Amino acid sequence: MKRTVKKQFWLSREEAEALQKNAERTCLTEAAFVRLLIKGFMPKERPDEQFYKEMKQLAAIGNNINQIAAKVNSTGEIDGERLKTEVEALKAFRLALMKKYLEPDEAEWL
């Protein structure tokens, strides 16, 4: 999206510091932070390192399940449909975690 409209406004020192602090906590620029607020979203803080460790573990588990599924499909020894269901459940869980930790919440006041 090309941005062609420039807006300037004045902030108090406290407001400017709050904007900077909030943008840093969310790993966004101040402009990106304000644009999300304008669109009705409340940015979330950057998750801690534990979140990224958990996501890496989930990805590894998913890869292992996919490898098992490939072997099952070639040998036919295990119920592939059940394994497929488990893979889908794992994907859904991973997406739910990403939404919980990363996606901004829609503001209630709009």
C-alpha positions as CSV (number, residue, x, y, z in Angstrom):
1,M,0.0,0.0,0.0
2,K,1.4,3.3,-1.0
3,R,1.0,6.0,1.7
4,T,0.6,9.5,0.2
5,V,-1.0,11.5,3.0
6,K,1.3,12.9,5.7
7,K,-0.1,13.8,9.1
8,Q,1.8,15.7,11.7
9,F,0.7,16.2,15.3
10,W,2.2,17.3,18.6
11,L,2.7,15.1,21.7
12,S,3.7,15.9,25.2
13,R,7.1,14.5,26.3
14,E,5.2,11.8,28.3
15,E,3.0,10.9,25.3
16,A,6.0,10.6,23.0
17,E,7.9,8.4,25.5
18,A,4.8,6.2,25.9
19,L,4.5,5.8,22.2
20,Q,8.2,5.0,21.8
21,K,8.0,2.5,24.7
22,N,4.9,0.8,23.4
23,A,6.2,0.5,19.9
24,E,9.5,-1.0,21.2
25,R,7.6,-3.5,23.3
26,T,5.7,-4.7,20.2
27,C,8.8,-4.6,17.9
28,L,7.0,-2.2,15.6
29,T,8.0,1.2,14.4
30,E,6.0,4.1,16.0
31,A,4.2,4.7,12.6
32,A,3.2,1.0,12.3
33,F,2.0,1.0,15.9
34,V,-0.2,4.0,15.3
35,R,-1.5,2.6,12.0
36,L,-2.6,-0.6,13.8
37,L,-4.4,1.5,16.5
38,I,-6.1,3.6,13.8
39,K,-7.4,0.4,12.2
40,G,-8.8,-0.8,15.5
41,F,-6.2,-3.3,16.6
42,M,-4.2,-3.4,19.8
43,P,-0.7,-4.7,19.1
44,K,0.6,-7.4,21.4
45,E,4.0,-7.4,23.0
46,R,6.7,-9.5,21.6
47,P,6.6,-13.0,23.1
48,D,9.4,-14.1,25.4
49,E,12.0,-16.7,24.3
50,Q,9.9,-19.5,25.7
51,F,7.3,-18.9,23.1
52,Y,9.9,-19.3,20.3
53,K,11.3,-22.5,21.9
54,E,7.8,-23.9,22.0
55,M,7.1,-23.0,18.4
56,K,10.4,-24.7,17.4
57,Q,9.4,-27.9,19.3
58,L,6.0,-27.9,17.7
59,A,7.5,-27.5,14.3
60,A,9.9,-30.4,15.0
61,I,7.0,-32.6,16.1
62,G,5.0,-31.7,13.1
63,N,7.9,-32.7,10.8
64,N,8.3,-36.0,12.6
65,I,4.6,-36.8,12.2
66,N,4.8,-35.9,8.5
67,Q,7.8,-38.3,8.1
68,I,5.9,-41.0,10.0
69,A,2.8,-40.4,7.8
70,A,5.0,-40.8,4.6
71,K,6.3,-44.1,5.9
72,V,2.8,-45.2,6.9
73,N,1.4,-44.4,3.5
74,S,4.2,-46.4,1.8
75,T,3.9,-49.5,4.1
76,G,0.2,-49.3,5.1
77,E,1.0,-50.5,8.6
78,I,-0.7,-47.7,10.6
79,D,-4.0,-45.9,10.1
80,G,-3.0,-43.1,7.9
81,E,-6.3,-41.2,8.2
82,R,-5.9,-41.1,12.0
83,L,-2.4,-39.8,11.7
84,K,-3.6,-37.2,9.2
85,T,-6.2,-36.1,11.7
86,E,-3.5,-35.7,14.4
87,V,-1.3,-33.7,12.0
88,E,-4.2,-31.3,11.4
89,A,-4.9,-31.0,15.1
90,L,-1.2,-30.1,15.6
91,K,-1.3,-27.5,12.9
92,A,-4.4,-26.0,14.4
93,F,-2.8,-25.8,17.8
94,R,0.3,-24.2,16.4
95,L,-1.8,-21.6,14.6
96,A,-3.8,-20.9,17.8
97,L,-0.5,-20.3,19.7
98,M,0.7,-17.9,17.0
99,K,-2.6,-16.0,17.2
100,K,-2.4,-15.9,21.0
101,Y,1.1,-14.6,21.1
102,L,1.6,-12.7,17.8
103,E,-1.6,-11.3,16.3
104,P,-2.9,-8.0,17.5
105,D,-6.3,-7.9,19.2
106,E,-9.1,-5.9,17.6
107,A,-9.9,-2.9,19.7
108,E,-13.3,-3.0,21.4
109,W,-13.9,0.7,21.1
110,L,-14.4,0.8,17.3
